[in-house]
Amino acid sequence: MRAIVQTEFGGPEVLRMTEVERPTPSSGEVLVRVKAAAVNPVDVAVRAGLLPLLGEPPFTVGWDISGVVEEVGPGARYRVGEEVYGMPFFPRAAGGYAEYVTSPSRQLARKPATLDHVQAAALPLAVLTAWQGLVDLARVGEGQRVLIHRAAGGVGHLAVQIAKLRGAYVIALASEPKHAFLKELGADELIDYRTTDYTQAVEDVDVVFDSSSEGTRALEVLKPGGTLVSIMEHGNRELAAAIEAAGRRFAGVSVEPDYASLETIATLVDEGLIRPHVAETFPLAEAGRAHELVGSGTVQGKVVLTVD
């Protein structure tokens, strides 16, 4: 099969199409014929050697996939031909930028019926990050005030929708050209972080969803008893101690595969309550170009690779 393999750390040019052996599913696993694979900032960081999740090259990056079950191992929960999506094995290697991927069957869910594979591949890592932070940890509810950093990005635009779905008043931080997009997604209040210091414009927030390493600045807007959800500094014990000492709660999110939540999310998608935004697609062979775009930090929504 074809896969994108890198043999060294470096820029997007290290991503090269290579012929490799097709994997075989073990017990409880399925082999998925990948139709689309999303590109996330974590992929870019791993490729560049900034985040040592996969050790030394050679390896294939990528986790978000959507595709069709091609082969079923003993005890797996799907049948050949079913359409599935998910983020297998994260943070260990999944080899998502490839024609075929094996996955434990319980790390995948049935693809939302109303989405094509490109749209479905855009969801897993980003939507689970937002869901696990806002729903599982912060337990966002009716009438709460939720501040979302990088609200137009891959995780952020889904966090806006989830918080709104839970009945929250959503305050979105993003550059002004992205405000109309966020308004359509349900954001109640929009702040251009480039021209406005949000700590001077916002107060009495119940939950800060931080994807930009803001650290203790959250204390300037969080009400007593409020929660900082951090996806970039989930392992920062000093930050956690400072937040707790100030009478607020720290919730660090290290996203993990979760088929049950993906199934719930698929239902919400099919009901028209959550939708991913795909900014651009590239063929698998042009993974390097996709990494350049995601690495620019300007993407509204997600970037996805198509696999023929």
C-alpha positions as CSV (number, residue, x, y, z in Angstrom):
1,M,0.0,0.0,0.0
2,R,1.0,3.7,-0.2
3,A,1.8,5.7,2.9
4,I,3.4,8.9,3.7
5,V,6.7,8.1,5.5
6,Q,9.4,10.4,7.0
7,T,12.9,9.1,7.7
8,E,14.0,12.2,9.5
9,F,12.7,15.2,11.4
10,G,12.3,18.4,9.5
11,G,10.1,20.6,7.4
12,P,7.1,19.4,5.2
13,E,9.5,18.2,2.6
14,V,10.4,15.2,4.7
15,L,7.0,13.7,4.1
16,R,7.3,11.3,1.2
17,M,5.0,8.8,-0.5
18,T,6.4,5.3,0.0
19,E,5.3,1.7,-0.7
20,V,5.0,-0.2,2.5
21,E,3.4,-3.5,3.6
22,R,-0.3,-3.5,4.3
23,P,-1.1,-4.1,8.0
24,T,-3.1,-7.1,9.3
25,P,-5.7,-6.7,12.0
26,S,-5.2,-8.6,15.2
27,S,-7.9,-9.8,17.6
28,G,-10.4,-7.1,18.3
29,E,-9.1,-5.0,15.5
30,V,-10.3,-4.0,12.0
31,L,-8.5,-3.0,8.9
32,V,-9.8,0.2,7.5
33,R,-9.5,1.3,3.9
34,V,-8.9,5.0,4.5
35,K,-10.9,7.4,2.4
36,A,-9.7,10.6,4.1
37,A,-7.3,11.6,6.9
38,A,-7.2,15.0,8.7
39,V,-4.1,17.0,9.4
40,N,-3.8,18.4,12.9
41,P,-1.3,20.7,14.6
42,V,0.0,17.8,16.6
43,D,1.0,16.1,13.3
44,V,3.0,19.1,12.3
45,A,4.8,19.2,15.7
46,V,5.6,15.4,15.6
47,R,6.9,15.7,12.1
48,A,9.2,18.6,13.0
49,G,10.6,16.8,16.1
50,L,9.0,19.3,18.5
51,L,6.8,16.7,20.2
52,P,8.5,13.2,20.7
53,L,5.3,11.1,20.7
54,L,6.6,8.5,18.2
55,G,10.3,8.3,19.0
56,E,12.8,8.5,16.1
57,P,11.9,8.2,12.4
58,P,11.0,6.4,10.3
59,F,7.3,6.7,11.0
60,T,4.0,7.8,9.5
61,V,2.1,10.6,11.3
62,G,-1.6,11.0,11.4
63,W,-4.5,9.9,13.6
64,D,-7.8,11.2,12.2
65,I,-9.3,8.8,9.7
66,S,-12.6,8.0,8.0
67,G,-13.0,5.0,5.8
68,V,-14.5,1.6,5.2
69,V,-13.9,-1.7,7.1
70,E,-12.0,-3.9,4.8
71,E,-11.1,-6.8,7.1
72,V,-12.2,-7.9,10.6
73,G,-10.1,-9.6,13.2
74,P,-11.5,-12.1,15.7
75,G,-13.9,-10.5,18.2
76,A,-14.0,-7.1,16.5
77,R,-17.3,-5.2,16.6
78,Y,-17.8,-4.2,12.9
79,R,-18.6,-6.0,9.7
80,V,-16.8,-5.7,6.3
81,G,-18.2,-2.7,4.4
82,E,-19.2,-0.6,7.4
83,E,-18.2,3.1,7.3
84,V,-16.2,4.2,10.4
85,Y,-14.3,7.2,11.7
86,G,-12.0,7.8,14.7
87,M,-8.5,8.5,16.0
88,P,-6.9,5.1,16.7
89,F,-4.1,4.6,19.2
90,F,-3.5,8.3,20.0
91,P,-0.9,9.3,21.3
92,R,0.9,6.2,20.0
93,A,1.5,5.6,16.2
94,A,-1.6,5.0,14.1
95,G,-0.1,5.7,10.7
96,G,-3.1,7.6,9.5
97,Y,-1.6,9.0,6.3
98,A,-1.9,5.8,4.5
99,E,-4.3,3.7,2.3
100,Y,-4.9,1.2,5.1
101,V,-4.9,1.5,8.9
102,T,-5.6,-1.1,11.6
103,S,-7.4,0.0,14.7
104,P,-8.9,-1.6,17.8
105,S,-12.6,-1.7,16.9
106,R,-13.7,0.1,20.0
107,Q,-11.6,3.1,19.1
108,L,-13.8,3.7,16.1
109,A,-17.4,4.7,15.6
110,R,-19.8,4.5,12.7
111,K,-19.4,7.5,10.5
112,P,-22.2,10.1,10.7
113,A,-24.6,9.3,7.9
114,T,-24.9,12.9,6.8
115,L,-21.2,13.5,6.3
116,D,-18.9,12.3,3.6
117,H,-15.5,10.9,4.5
118,V,-13.7,14.2,4.2
119,Q,-16.0,15.9,6.6
120,A,-16.0,12.9,9.0
121,A,-12.2,12.7,9.0
122,A,-12.1,16.3,10.2
123,L,-13.9,15.5,13.4
124,P,-12.3,12.9,15.8
125,L,-9.2,14.5,17.4
126,A,-10.6,18.0,17.4
127,V,-14.2,17.2,18.5
128,L,-13.0,14.7,21.2
129,T,-10.6,17.3,22.6
130,A,-13.5,19.8,22.8
131,W,-16.0,17.2,24.1
132,Q,-13.7,15.7,26.7
133,G,-12.8,19.2,28.0
134,L,-16.2,20.9,28.0
135,V,-18.6,18.0,28.6
136,D,-16.6,15.3,30.5
137,L,-14.4,17.6,32.6
138,A,-16.0,21.1,32.9
139,R,-19.5,19.8,32.6
140,V,-20.6,23.0,30.9
141,G,-24.3,23.7,31.4
142,E,-27.2,26.0,30.8
143,G,-26.5,29.7,31.3
144,Q,-22.8,29.4,32.0
145,R,-20.3,31.8,30.4
146,V,-17.6,30.1,28.4
147,L,-14.6,31.8,26.9
148,I,-13.0,30.0,24.0
149,H,-9.5,30.8,22.7
150,R,-8.6,30.3,19.0
151,A,-12.3,29.8,18.4
152,A,-12.1,29.6,14.6
153,G,-9.5,26.8,14.6
154,G,-9.9,23.1,14.3
155,V,-10.7,22.5,18.0
156,G,-12.1,25.9,18.6
157,H,-14.9,25.9,16.0
158,L,-16.2,22.6,17.4
159,A,-15.8,23.8,21.0
160,V,-18.0,26.8,20.2
161,Q,-20.8,24.5,18.9
162,I,-20.5,22.1,21.8
163,A,-20.7,24.9,24.4
164,K,-23.6,26.4,22.7
165,L,-25.4,23.1,22.4
166,R,-25.0,22.7,26.2
167,G,-26.8,26.0,26.7
168,A,-23.8,28.2,27.4
169,Y,-23.2,31.9,26.6
170,V,-20.1,31.7,24.3
171,I,-17.4,34.3,24.1
172,A,-15.1,33.6,21.2
173,L,-11.6,35.0,20.7
174,A,-10.5,35.2,17.0
175,S,-9.3,37.7,14.5
176,E,-12.1,40.0,13.1
177,P,-12.3,38.4,9.6
178,K,-13.4,35.2,11.3
179,H,-16.2,36.7,13.3
180,A,-18.9,36.2,10.8
181,F,-18.0,32.5,10.6
182,L,-18.2,32.1,14.4
183,K,-21.5,34.0,14.6
184,E,-23.0,31.4,12.2
185,L,-21.7,28.7,14.6
186,G,-23.6,30.3,17.5
187,A,-21.0,32.5,19.3
188,D,-22.7,35.2,21.4
189,E,-19.8,37.6,21.9
190,L,-16.8,38.0,19.6
191,I,-13.5,39.6,20.6
192,D,-10.6,40.4,18.2
193,Y,-7.6,39.3,20.3
194,R,-5.3,41.4,18.1
195,T,-6.9,44.7,19.1
196,T,-8.5,43.9,22.4
197,D,-7.1,42.6,25.7
198,Y,-9.8,40.1,26.6
199,T,-8.9,40.3,30.3
200,Q,-10.1,43.9,30.2
201,A,-13.2,43.1,28.2
202,V,-14.5,40.0,29.9
203,E,-15.3,39.0,33.5
204,D,-17.2,36.4,35.5
205,V,-16.5,33.5,33.2
206,D,-17.4,30.0,34.4
207,V,-15.1,28.1,32.0
208,V,-12.1,29.2,30.0
209,F,-11.2,26.8,27.2
210,D,-7.6,27.4,26.6
211,S,-5.8,26.2,23.5
212,S,-3.1,28.9,23.4
213,S,-1.1,28.4,26.6
214,E,-2.5,31.5,28.3
215,G,-1.5,30.2,31.7
216,T,-2.6,32.1,34.8
217,R,-4.1,35.0,32.7
218,A,-7.3,32.9,33.0
219,L,-7.5,34.0,36.7
220,E,-8.3,37.6,35.5
221,V,-11.6,36.5,33.9
222,L,-12.6,33.3,35.8
223,K,-15.1,33.7,38.6
224,P,-14.3,31.9,41.9
225,G,-15.0,28.2,41.5
226,G,-14.6,28.5,37.7
227,T,-12.7,26.0,35.6
228,L,-9.7,26.4,33.3
229,V,-9.7,23.7,30.6
230,S,-6.2,23.5,29.2
231,I,-5.3,21.4,26.1
232,M,-1.8,22.7,25.7
233,E,-0.6,22.6,29.3
234,H,-2.5,19.6,30.6
235,G,0.7,18.4,32.3
236,N,1.7,21.7,33.8
237,R,1.6,21.0,37.6
238,E,2.7,24.5,38.5
239,L,-0.1,26.0,36.5
240,A,-2.6,23.6,38.0
241,A,-1.4,24.4,41.6
242,A,-1.7,28.2,40.9
243,I,-5.2,27.8,39.6
244,E,-6.3,25.6,42.5
245,A,-4.7,27.9,45.0
246,A,-6.7,30.8,43.6
247,G,-10.0,29.0,44.3
248,R,-10.5,27.9,40.7
249,R,-10.4,24.4,39.1
250,F,-7.8,23.2,36.6
251,A,-8.8,20.6,34.1
252,G,-6.1,19.4,31.8
253,V,-7.2,17.6,28.6
254,S,-5.0,14.9,27.0
255,V,-7.4,13.7,24.4
256,E,-7.9,9.9,24.1
257,P,-9.8,7.6,21.8
258,D,-13.5,7.3,22.8
259,Y,-15.9,5.4,20.6
260,A,-18.9,6.1,22.9
261,S,-18.5,9.8,22.7
262,L,-17.9,9.6,18.9
263,E,-21.2,7.7,18.6
264,T,-23.0,10.4,20.6
265,I,-21.3,13.1,18.5
266,A,-22.3,11.3,15.2
267,T,-26.0,11.4,16.4
268,L,-25.7,15.2,17.1
269,V,-24.1,15.7,13.7
270,D,-26.9,13.8,11.9
271,E,-29.4,16.0,13.8
272,G,-27.7,19.1,12.5
273,L,-26.4,20.3,15.8
274,I,-22.6,20.0,15.2
275,R,-20.8,20.4,11.8
276,P,-17.1,20.4,11.0
277,H,-15.7,23.0,8.7
278,V,-13.1,21.8,6.1
279,A,-11.0,24.7,4.9
280,E,-9.1,22.8,2.2
281,T,-8.3,19.3,1.0
282,F,-5.2,17.9,-0.6
283,P,-4.5,14.5,-2.1
284,L,-2.4,12.2,0.1
285,A,0.7,12.7,-2.1
286,E,0.6,16.4,-1.2
287,A,0.7,15.9,2.6
288,G,3.7,18.4,2.7
289,R,1.5,21.2,1.3
290,A,-1.2,20.4,3.8
291,H,1.4,20.6,6.6
292,E,2.6,24.0,5.4
293,L,-1.0,25.3,5.6
294,V,-1.7,23.9,9.0
295,G,1.7,25.1,10.3
296,S,0.8,28.6,9.3
297,G,-1.6,28.8,12.2
298,T,-4.2,30.6,10.1
299,V,-6.6,27.8,9.1
300,Q,-10.3,28.3,9.8
301,G,-11.5,24.8,10.6
302,K,-9.7,21.8,9.4
303,V,-7.4,20.6,6.5
304,V,-8.0,17.0,5.2
305,L,-6.1,14.6,3.0
306,T,-8.0,12.6,0.4
307,V,-7.0,9.0,-0.2
308,D,-8.0,7.5,-3.5
